[in-house]
């Protein structure tokens, strides 16, 4: 005689599989598609509230909070639907202990979450490939238009902090008219300065030579020209240091954003798994004609 709560007699095994793969794939596909739809909608809404102008659009803090909330709500809802469908569509197990039925429904929900995550990753990868392809085509057109600006920017500043602006500062004269063509001298001074900044210091030989050129072109005394060199080189070094600090600050912001994204991504996936498992048990109970809770 069977024990209390056991619907199957001991020694008997059902011919039906404990796993309803058809219901699992149906729930996983539904969850993946719904996940993708919600991600696309959320991205569109988020972009609608973002503006490149500083005085308009939502703040970065507001957008961050909304993004986190949406990233948690999407798996919660989509995998809840997938788990519920798997529970309602699975085979009705006859003669199985109620605890075993609960375990199987929970397992079906977890399988829906696992398969649905794989589906979602594939769909997101496909969509991202389309987006990247379209962006590449648009970028090719934009690159053609912006190529002259890029070349101009490359001429205006080098990676070590020196730019033609600092060279021009060296050749400023009390009078507005130059005493000759200083183009070649400027170019040479620029190369000397760039080499010195890359090396970390300006050698005495280069400094004396540059001071002679500047004194000849501007009418300054060599001592005044040497002082101007020191002032401008210091300004160039400060500019390079500020650029390096900005780069480090940007890298730190990107690092923190990556850490938060991975942590919240883990939480979102965990919520999706729990949601699918719970709703699969709800769907399974309704499938068996029992109360949902």
N, C-alpha and C positions, 0 to 999 in steps of 0.2 A: 504494500500500500504506500502511496506517495506521501511524503512529508507535507506539512502545512506550507502553503505558498508555492509548492512545486507543481506545475501543471503537467510535466512530462514524467512518465514512469521511468524508473531506473533501468539502465541497460538498453534503452531505446535511443536511437539517434535519428534526427530528422534528415530526410533526403534533400531538403532545401539548404542552400548555402546561407551562412549567417551574414554574409555581406551582399547587399543589393547594389551591385556596381552600376546598374542602369540608373537607379535613383541617385547614387552618388555623383555620377557624371552629369546628370541633369541639374542637380543642385549646384555643382561646381561651375558648370557653364553659365548658369543664370547668375551666380554670384560674381563671376569674372566680368561678364558683360555689364552688369549693374555697377560694379566697381569702376570700370573704365568710363562709363557714362557719367558717374558722379565726379570722377576726377576731372573729366573734360569740362563739365559744368562749373565745378569749383575753380578751375584755372581761368575760365572765361570771366567769371564774376570777380575773381581776384584782380585780373588785369584791368577790369573796368574801373576799379577803385585806385589803381596805381597811376601816378602821373610823373613824368620826368621833371616837371616844374616844382620847385621847392615849396611854393606857396599854395599848391593845390594837391588834392589826393590824400588818401589816408596815410597816417604816419607808419614808420617801419614797425613800431611796437604793436600798433593795432593790427597791421597785416600779419605780423608774426603770430599773435594770439589767434586770429581767425584761421590762419593756415594750420596751426596745431589742432584747433577744435575740429576743423573740417577733416583733417587727416585721421582723427580718431572716430569721427562720425561715419565716414565712408565705409571702413571695414566693419564697423558695428552693424550698420544697416544692411549692407550687401551680403555679408556672410550669414546674417540672421535669416534673410530671405532664402539663401541657398540651403542652409541647414534645415529650415522648415520644410522646404520642398522635398528634400531627401527623406525627412521623417514621414511625410504624408505619402510619398510614392513608393516607399520600400515595401517589401513583401511582409504580409502579416504572419508573424511567427506563432504557431499554434502549439500549445503544450510546452511552453518555455517559462521558466521562473521569472517573476516580475523584475527581480534584480538583474537577471541576465538580459531582459529586454531593455532595461534602462542603460545597461552597459553598452549593448549593441547600438542603441540609438545615439549615445554619446560618441561612440567610435565612428559611426556614420557621419556625425557632424564634424569630427576631426578630419576625416578623410575628405569631406567636402572642402574644408578649409585648406588642406594640403594640395589637393588637385586644383582647386580654384586659384590658389596663389601661383601655381605654375602657369595656369591659363592667363592670369592677370599679367604676370611678368612677360609672357609671350606677346600679349596684345599691346602692352605698354611699349615693349621694344619695337613692335611694328609701327605703332603710331609715332614714336620718337624718330624712327628712321625716315618716315615721311616728312616729319617736321624738319629734320636736319637736311634732308634733300632739298626741300623748298627753301630753307634758309641759305643753303649753299648757292642755289641759283640766284636768289636775291642778293646774296653777298658778292657774287661775281660781278653783277651789274654795279653794285655800290662801290666795289673795289676799283672799277674802271674810272668812276667819277671822282673817287677820293684819292687816286694815285698821286696826283700832283700835290695834294695837301700832305700826303704822307712823306713825299720827297722833301717838301718844304720843312716839315717837322724834323726830319732827319738832319737837314742842314742847320736848323735853328738850335739843336741841342744834341750833345753826344752823351753817351752813357756815363761819362765820368763827371758830369756837372758843368763842363765848359760849353759856352755857346758864343756865336759871333757877337752877341750883345756885350759880353765882357771884353772881347777884342776891341770893339768900338769904343768902349770906355777908356781903353789905354791910349786911344788916339784923339781924344777930345782936346781941342785947342782953345785958348782964350779967345781968339778970333774965329769967325765963322767960316773963313776960307782956308783951305789947306794949302800947304806950300808945295804941293806936287801930288803925283799919283801914288797913293799909299796902299793900293790893292795888294800888291805882292808882299809888302811888309806886313800887312794885316794877316794875310794867309800864313806867313811864316810864324808870326807871333802866335797865331791860333794853334799851329801844330806844336810849337814849343810848350805852350800852356797845357794842351791836352796831354802831351807826353809827361809833363811834370806832375799833373794831377793823377795820372795813372800810376806814376812811380811813388807818389806820396809827398814829394818835395820838389822845389825848384832849385836846380844846381846853381852855384855861383857863376859858372861860365855862362849858362843860359840866361841868367838874370842880368849879367853885365851886357851881354849881347843884345838882349831885348831892350834894356834901358837905352843903349846907344841908338837903336832903331827908333824907339819912341821919341827920344830927344831930338833926333834928326827930323822926324816927321812933324812934331808938334811945336818945336821951339822951346820946350822945357829944358831945364838943366838935367844932367844925368842923375843927380841925386833925387830931384823931384820925380823924374821918370821911374827911378827905382822904388820910391815910396808909393807911387801909383800902382806899380806892379804888385807890391805887397798887399795893398788894399783890395785890389781887384781879385787877386788869387784867393785872399781870405774870403771874399764874398762868394767866389765860385765854390770853394770848399764848403761853405755854409749851405749853399744851395744843394750841393751833392749830398750833404749829411741830412738835410731835411727830406730830400727825395728818398733816401734810404730808410729814414724813420717812417715815412708814409708807407713805403712798401712793406716794412715789417708790421706796421699796424694793420694793413690790409690782409696780410697773411695770417695774423692772429685772429682777425674777425672771421676769415674763411675757415680757420681751424675750429673755432668755437661753433660756428654754424654747422660744420660737418659733424662735430660731436653731438650737438643737440638733435640734428637730423637723424643720426643713427639710433640714438636713444629713443626718440619719439617714434621712429619707424618700428623698433622692437615692440614698444608698447602697443602700437596700432595693430601689428600682426598678432600679438597676444590677445588683444581684445577681439579680433576677428575670429580666432580659434575658439575662444570661450563663447562668443555669440553663436557661432555655428553649432557647437556642441549642445548648448542649452536649447536652442530653437529646434534642433533635430529631435530632442526628447519631447518637446511640446508637440511637434508635428506627429511623432510616433504615437503619442497618447491619443491624439485626436483620430489618427488612423485606426487605432484599436477600439474606438468608441468610448474612451475614458475622458475624464475631465482634463483640461489642458494643464492645470496646475495641481 
